[in-house]
Amino acid sequence: MSQELKALLRSVLKEELQPVHERLERVEQTQQELQRGQKALEKSVAQIQQDVTELQVGQRALENTVAQIQQDVAQLQAGQQALQQDVAQ
C-alpha cells in the first residue's frame, strides 16, 4: 500500500507541477530572448556612439575648412581693394 501511495502521490505531484514547469520554461526562454535583444541594443548603441564621434570629428574638420575659406576670401578681398586703389592712383 505504501508503494502505491507513493506512486499515486508522485503522479499527482507531477501532474500538478507540469503547468508550473511549462510556465517556468517559457519564462526562461523569454529571459534568454530579452538578453539577446539587450546585447543587440548595446551593440547598436556602441555603433551609434562611434558614428556620432566620427560625425563630430568631421564637423570640426568642416568648420576648420570653412574658417580657412573665409580667411582666404578676406585676404582676396583685401588684395582686390589694394589693387583697385593702385589702379585708381
C-alpha positions in Angstrom: 0.0 0.0 0.0 2.8 2.4 0.8 4.4 1.9 -2.6 1.0 2.5 -4.3 0.5 5.7 -2.2 4.0 6.9 -3.1 3.3 6.2 -6.8 -0.1 8.0 -6.6 1.5 11.0 -4.8 4.3 11.2 -7.4 1.7 11.0 -10.2 -0.4 13.8 -8.7 2.6 16.0 -8.0 3.9 15.5 -11.5 0.5 16.4 -12.9 0.1 19.4 -10.7 3.6 20.7 -11.3 3.6 20.2 -15.0 2.0 23.6 -15.8 4.4 25.3 -13.4 7.3 23.7 -15.2 5.9 24.7 -18.6 5.5 28.3 -17.4 9.0 28.3 -16.0 10.3 27.1 -19.3 8.5 29.9 -21.2 9.9 32.5 -18.7 13.4 31.2 -19.2 13.0 31.3 -23.0 11.7 34.9 -22.7 14.6 35.9 -20.5 17.1 34.5 -23.0 15.3 36.4 -25.8 15.4 39.6 -23.8 19.1 39.1 -23.1 19.8 38.6 -26.8 17.8 41.7 -27.5 19.7 43.7 -24.9 23.0 42.6 -26.3 21.9 43.7 -29.8 20.7 47.0 -28.5 24.0 47.5 -26.6 25.9 46.8 -29.9 23.7 49.3 -31.7 24.2 51.9 -29.1 28.0 51.4 -29.3 27.9 51.8 -33.1 25.8 54.9 -32.8 28.2 56.4 -30.3 31.1 55.7 -32.7 29.1 57.2 -35.6 28.4 60.3 -33.5 32.1 60.7 -32.6 33.1 60.3 -36.3 30.5 62.9 -37.3 31.7 65.3 -34.6 35.3 64.9 -35.9 34.0 65.5 -39.5 32.0 68.6 -38.4 35.1 70.1 -36.7 37.2 69.5 -39.9 34.4 71.1 -41.9 34.3 74.1 -39.6 38.0 74.5 -39.9 37.8 74.3 -43.7 35.0 76.9 -43.7 37.1 79.2 -41.4 40.1 78.8 -43.7 38.0 79.6 -46.8 36.6 82.7 -45.0 40.1 83.8 -44.2 41.2 83.2 -47.8 38.2 85.2 -49.1 39.0 88.1 -46.7 42.6 88.1 -47.9 41.5 88.1 -51.5 39.1 91.0 -50.8 41.9 92.9 -49.2 44.1 92.2 -52.1 41.4 93.3 -54.5 40.9 96.5 -52.7 44.6 97.2 -52.7 44.7 96.5 -56.4 41.7 98.8 -57.0 43.5 101.5 -55.1 46.6 101.1 -57.1 44.7 101.2 -60.3 42.8 104.3 -59.1 46.1 106.1 -58.4 
